[in-house]
């Protein structure tokens, strides 16, 4: 068996609620042109978002809030 044939196609990782929140927010910020390119080359971002969100809603999100460092100005 060659090195290429033995590579996995899936993995399991543990993410905390804050890490998952960051990924979901980043997916929301992908621009339309980039989304189309990613969808063509790697698969649906909407499907990935939905799968991750399904996990997210099972977690305790009560501590997920905007906490800025004193030197960071919110951009909104």
Long-range contacts (C-beta under 8 A, 24 or more apart in sequence): 17-56, 17-59, 17-60, 17-61, 17-63, 17-64, 18-64, 20-52, 20-55, 20-56, 20-59, 21-56, 21-61, 21-64, 23-52, 24-49, 24-52, 24-53, 24-56, 27-52
